[in-house]
Structure formats: C-alpha cells, structure tokens
Amino acid sequence: MMWTAESVWTAFDAGLRGFIRSKVRDPHAAEDILQEVYLRIHAHIGGLRDEERVQSWVYQVARNAVSDHYRRLRPTTPLSHAMLQPNPAADENVALALAGSVRRFVDALPPDSREALVLTEFQGLTQVQLAARLGISVSGAKSRVQRARRQLKAALLACCHFELDRRGSVVDYQPRDSCCVYCGDSLDTGDD
C-alpha cells in the first residue's frame, strides 16, 4: 500500500489521539500536538522507506512531538547581566600564567606528538597541510594531532586542578603537587 498523509490519518487517528492524551493531560495541548504530528507526517511521508513499518514511524513522530511539547514547557531562568559579561582581565591573567607552563608540557611530549601539535596549534597549519608536510595521510595527521591533544590534556590534568567557567575557559588552577616541575614557578596569577 502506498501511504499518504490522508491514509495515515484514516488508519491511525483514533489510536494517535488516545496515545497523545495518555501522555498529555491538557486536552487542548493534546489536540495541538496531534495537529503537529499530522503536519510532520505530511511533510515527511514521501521519505518513508519501509512502508510496512509505517505504524512504528507514526508513533515515533508522536513520541517526538510529545517530548518537544514538554521541552518547551521546561522553565528557564533568565541570566543576569553580570553573568553574560565575560571577565577578560581575569581570563587573560590565568592564560598568561599558564602559557609558559603549557609550552613546557608540549616540549615534554613524544617527538611525533610534539611536532604535530606545534605545527597545527602554534604555527597554524591545517591538518591537511600537516599531512602534506609530513608525508602522511590526512587521517594519519588527524590521529596524530588528536593523540597529541589527549597526551597534553592528560599531562595537564595529572599536574593541576583546573577551574573552568560555563564556557569551558580556564579561570583558575592549582597544582596537585607543590613540586610540579612544569607549573610550580608560574603560579602567580596576579591575584595576591
């Protein structure tokens, strides 16, 4: 059978109404969701690949519409103006304090990893350019850069505890051991 939006409505309307009403108590919202389901079905019925599974597809569309309804209802808290403003001075102080230490961690990486990281992160080569320069495949270059990033991250996390802001920027750090050879002498962030 070739399914159309109308034939889906004829075959599944009563079941869909009951299904949506069992998930959404407000009858007006349930009716709105049902209409949204029919709009989605109408828009995407042409892309249906397995016509024998139309029932499971229709009910998946309905489940997604119900989830979207509850997602829209989730309360949000407006952010204060102060929370929206970055603090570039503090970020810059921490970044400057870490800059020398990070370079020492990079220098301690294995030669292949160090070279890949320096060429891409510090000298601005793309991974395609790195592959051409080193005479390796692009996937090999990507793997090498990713491995170097993981090694650097592991070394940094083994040495220091980092405090991050909501954007993932480092706002402060403390060495895990007072005798950290890479960042022990760079801890002065100017906050004293």
C-alpha positions as CSV (number, residue, x, y, z in Angstrom):
1,M,0.0,0.0,0.0
2,M,1.3,3.5,-0.8
3,W,0.8,5.6,2.3
4,T,-0.3,9.2,2.1
5,A,-1.0,11.7,4.9
6,E,-4.7,11.1,4.4
7,S,-4.4,7.3,4.6
8,V,-2.3,7.6,7.8
9,W,-5.0,9.8,9.3
10,T,-7.7,7.3,8.4
11,A,-5.7,4.3,9.8
12,F,-4.2,5.9,12.9
13,D,-6.3,8.9,14.1
14,A,-8.2,7.2,16.9
15,G,-5.1,5.4,18.2
16,L,-2.9,8.5,18.0
17,R,-5.5,10.7,19.8
18,G,-5.6,8.1,22.7
19,F,-1.8,7.8,22.8
20,I,-1.2,11.6,22.9
21,R,-4.0,12.1,25.5
22,S,-2.4,9.4,27.7
23,K,0.9,11.4,27.7
24,V,-0.6,14.9,27.9
25,R,-3.4,15.7,30.3
26,D,-4.4,19.1,28.9
27,P,-6.9,18.3,26.1
28,H,-6.1,21.5,24.1
29,A,-2.4,20.8,24.2
30,A,-3.0,17.2,23.2
31,E,-5.0,18.4,20.2
32,D,-2.3,20.9,19.2
33,I,0.3,18.1,19.5
34,L,-1.9,15.8,17.3
35,Q,-2.0,18.6,14.6
36,E,1.7,19.0,14.8
37,V,2.1,15.2,14.3
38,Y,0.0,15.4,11.2
39,L,2.0,18.3,9.9
40,R,5.2,16.4,10.4
41,I,3.7,13.3,8.8
42,H,2.5,15.3,5.8
43,A,5.9,16.9,5.4
44,H,7.9,13.7,5.6
45,I,5.7,10.8,4.3
46,G,7.4,11.0,1.0
47,G,10.7,10.0,2.7
48,L,9.2,6.9,4.3
49,R,11.4,4.0,3.2
50,D,9.8,0.9,4.7
51,E,6.1,1.2,4.2
52,E,5.5,-2.0,6.3
53,R,6.8,-0.1,9.4
54,V,4.5,3.0,9.0
55,Q,2.8,2.4,12.3
56,S,6.1,2.5,14.3
57,W,7.2,5.5,12.3
58,V,3.9,7.4,13.0
59,Y,4.1,6.6,16.8
60,Q,7.8,7.7,16.9
61,V,6.7,11.0,15.3
62,A,4.1,11.3,18.0
63,R,6.6,10.5,20.8
64,N,8.9,13.1,19.5
65,A,6.2,15.7,19.3
66,V,5.2,15.0,23.0
67,S,8.8,15.3,24.0
68,D,9.1,18.6,22.2
69,H,6.0,19.8,24.0
70,Y,7.4,19.1,27.4
71,R,10.8,20.5,26.5
72,R,9.1,23.8,25.6
73,L,7.3,23.9,28.9
74,R,10.5,23.5,30.9
75,P,11.0,26.7,33.0
76,T,14.0,28.8,32.2
77,T,15.8,31.3,34.4
78,P,17.0,34.5,32.8
79,L,20.7,35.1,33.2
80,S,21.7,38.3,35.0
81,H,23.6,40.9,33.0
82,A,26.7,40.2,35.1
83,M,26.6,36.5,34.2
84,L,26.5,37.3,30.5
85,Q,29.6,39.6,30.6
86,P,33.0,37.8,30.3
87,N,35.8,38.9,32.5
88,P,38.6,39.3,30.0
89,A,41.1,40.6,32.6
90,A,40.8,37.5,34.8
91,D,40.9,35.2,31.8
92,E,44.0,36.9,30.4
93,N,45.9,36.7,33.8
94,V,45.3,32.9,34.0
95,A,46.1,32.5,30.3
96,L,49.4,34.4,30.7
97,A,50.3,32.4,33.8
98,L,49.7,29.1,32.0
99,A,51.3,30.0,28.7
100,G,54.9,29.2,29.8
101,S,53.8,26.0,31.6
102,V,51.8,24.7,28.6
103,R,54.8,25.1,26.3
104,R,56.9,23.1,28.8
105,F,54.3,20.3,28.7
106,V,54.3,20.4,24.9
107,D,58.0,20.1,24.9
108,A,57.8,17.0,27.1
109,L,55.6,15.2,24.6
110,P,57.0,12.4,22.4
111,P,58.6,13.9,19.2
112,D,55.8,12.9,16.8
113,S,53.1,14.3,19.0
114,R,55.0,17.4,19.8
115,E,55.7,18.1,16.1
116,A,52.0,17.6,15.2
117,L,50.8,19.9,18.0
118,V,53.3,22.6,17.4
119,L,52.7,22.8,13.7
120,T,48.9,22.9,14.0
121,E,48.2,24.7,17.2
122,F,51.1,27.1,17.4
123,Q,52.1,27.6,13.7
124,G,48.6,27.5,12.3
125,L,48.9,24.6,9.8
126,T,45.7,22.8,8.9
127,Q,45.7,19.0,9.4
128,V,45.7,18.6,5.6
129,Q,48.8,20.9,5.4
130,L,50.4,18.9,8.2
131,A,49.8,15.6,6.3
132,A,51.4,17.0,3.2
133,R,54.4,18.4,5.2
134,L,55.0,15.1,7.0
135,G,54.2,12.9,4.0
136,I,51.4,11.0,5.8
137,S,47.7,10.5,5.1
138,V,45.2,13.1,6.3
139,S,43.6,10.6,8.6
140,G,47.1,9.8,10.0
141,A,47.7,13.5,10.6
142,K,44.3,13.9,12.3
143,S,45.1,10.9,14.5
144,R,48.5,12.3,15.4
145,V,47.0,15.7,16.4
146,Q,44.2,14.1,18.4
147,R,46.7,11.8,20.2
148,A,48.9,14.8,21.0
149,R,46.0,16.7,22.4
150,R,44.9,13.8,24.6
151,Q,48.5,13.4,25.8
152,L,48.8,17.1,26.6
153,K,45.4,17.1,28.4
154,A,46.3,14.1,30.4
155,A,49.7,15.6,31.5
156,L,48.0,18.9,32.4
157,L,45.2,17.2,34.4
158,A,47.8,15.0,36.2
159,C,49.7,18.1,37.3
160,C,47.0,20.6,38.0
161,H,43.4,21.0,39.0
162,F,41.6,23.5,36.7
163,E,38.5,25.6,37.4
164,L,36.5,26.3,34.3
165,D,33.7,28.8,33.7
166,R,30.5,27.9,31.9
167,R,32.1,28.4,28.5
168,G,34.9,26.0,29.3
169,S,37.6,28.7,29.7
170,V,40.2,28.2,32.5
171,V,39.5,30.8,35.3
172,D,41.9,29.4,37.9
173,Y,44.2,26.4,38.5
174,Q,46.1,24.9,41.4
175,P,49.0,22.3,41.1
176,R,48.1,18.9,42.5
177,D,51.6,18.7,43.9
178,S,53.7,21.6,45.2
179,C,56.7,20.3,43.4
180,C,55.2,20.3,39.9
181,V,58.2,20.9,37.7
182,Y,56.2,22.5,34.9
183,C,53.9,25.0,36.6
184,G,55.2,25.4,40.1
185,D,57.1,28.6,39.2
186,S,54.2,30.0,37.1
187,L,51.5,30.1,39.7
188,D,51.5,33.8,40.3
189,T,48.3,34.9,38.6
190,G,48.4,38.4,40.0
191,D,45.6,37.8,42.4
192,D,47.7,38.4,45.5
